[in-house]
């Protein structure tokens, strides 16, 4: 197998406390890690990212809403001036009837911006599963993937086994098609 396919080491844990301790030890060493669990674990997420930045999706939602509101007012004013109809003695450009259209377009563009920025920042859709993912990580086991160079792999395998991993294996990321499960 060519050496450029090597990615790192993966371990499977049956106990959540052992998994959490191994994850924190790997993170403290400065390695790039991925943690897999069958349920969302808020405590582990807070331990792994104690100072997570504010989510930028809120800003994109605000900007999308502001753009939608300005676009709605610009569109209604442009249409009213392009086809002037005097109704009931009102001025051609009268803002009270434009408020409904402005509100609707504000909500529409804010929701589009929110959904688009969420998908972009979450890197979705992810059409290829990670090479370290195993189906048991979604059922009853906890997984830890550590990205490392081939010379460090043996040391990480020994360390993860000493920290209570049930199974430890090397990961080679071979090219595969979309939505294909990794080979075991």
N, C-alpha and C positions, 0 to 999 in steps of 0.2 A: 504494500500500500504506500503511495507517495506520502512523504512527510507533511505536505501542505494541507492534507485533509485532517490532521490532528487538531483537536480543539481544546480538550481538557479532560477533567475527571468528574464523574458523577457518583453520588452515593444515595442510597435509599435507607431511610430511618423509619422504624415502627413507632418510636416514642417521640412525642413532640418536644419534650424538654431536651433530649439529646440533640435533636435536629436544630433547635434554637441555639444551643450552646455551640454546636459546630458551625452554624451560620455566622454567629458573632465572631468566632475565632478566625474564620476565613476572611471576614470583612475587616477585622482589625489588622490582618496581615497585609492588607492593601490589594488583594486579588479581586478581579471582577467575578461576581457571583450571580447566580440565578437561584431563587428558592421556590420550590413547588410544594403546594399543600392541598389537601382535599377540601379544606374549608378556609375561608378568609380569616386570617389571624391578625387582628388589629394590634395586639401587643408586639408581635414580631415585626410588623410593618413599621411601627413607631421606633422600635429599637434599631432597625436597619436604616431608617431615615429620620433622625431626630430633628433635623432642621430643614425639612422639605420646603421648597419655595412655594409661594402662593400660586395657585392655578391660573394660567393666563387665559383660560377659556372665558372667564368672566369679562375680561377686557374686550375680547373679540365679540362677545354678545352685546356689550354696550356699544361698540363701534358699528356693528351691524344694525342695531336699533336706531342709532343716530342717522346712519346713512339712509335707512328706510324712511324715517320721518322727513328728512330733507328732500329725498327723492319724491315722496308723495306730495309735499307742498309744491315742489318745482313742477311736477307733472300736472297737478290740478290747475296751477296758475297758468302754465303754458297752454293747456287745453282751453281754459276759459278765455284767454286772450286770443287764441287762434280762431275760436268759434264763439264770438260774443253773442249771448242771448240775454237781453234785459228782461228779467222776470220780476214782476211786482215792484219795480222801481229800485231794486237793489243794485249796488255797483257790480261791475263785471267781475272784479276780483274781490270776493267777500270770503273771509276765512272761516266763519262758522260752519258752512256746509263741508269744508275741506277736512274738518277734524276727524270725522269717521274714517275717511280714506287714509289720513295720516296715521291714525291709531292702528288700523289693520296692516298697513305696510310696515310700520315700526315693528309690530309683533312678528310679521312674516320674515323680514330680513334679520331680525334678532335671532329667531329660531334657526334660520338657515346658517347664520354665522356660528351659532352655538354648536350645532350638530357638526358642521364642517370642521371647526377647530377641535372639537372633541375627537373626531376620527383622525385628524392629522396628528395631534399630540399623543394619541394612544397608538399610533402607527397601525391603524386598522383599515381595511381587513388584512389580517396576517394569513396569507394563503399557504405558507409552509410552516409546519410544526418545527420547533427547535429540535436539534439532534439529541439533546439530553432528556427530552420529555418521554415519560413512560406512562401507559394507561393506569398503572397502579397508583400514581401520584394523584389521581382524581378520585380514588376510592378510599384507601385506608393507609397509605404510606406518605411520608414526607420526603421530598427530594432536594438535593443540593448539588448544583453544578458549579464547578470552579474552573474558570478559564486559566490555563497555564501552558507553559512550554513543555515539550516532551521530556527534557531532563528533570523537571520538577514533578512530573506525574507520579513517579514512584514514591517520593516523599509525601505527597498529598494522599496517595492511596493508603499508606501506612498510618498517617495521622488521622484520617477519617475512620479507619478501622478501629484505631485506639479510642476514638471518641464515641464509639457505639454504633457505627453504621452496620446494617445487616448485610449489605452488598455494596461493593465499590467496583466500578469499571471505567475503562478509558472510553472516551467519545471521539470518534472520527466522523467528521461531517462530510459524508459522501454526497455528491450531487444526486438529487431525486426530484421527482415531479411535484407539482402543486398538490397540496392536501394529502400527500403520501405520508404514512406513518414511518418513522425512522426504523431502520432494520435493527433487530436485536441480536 
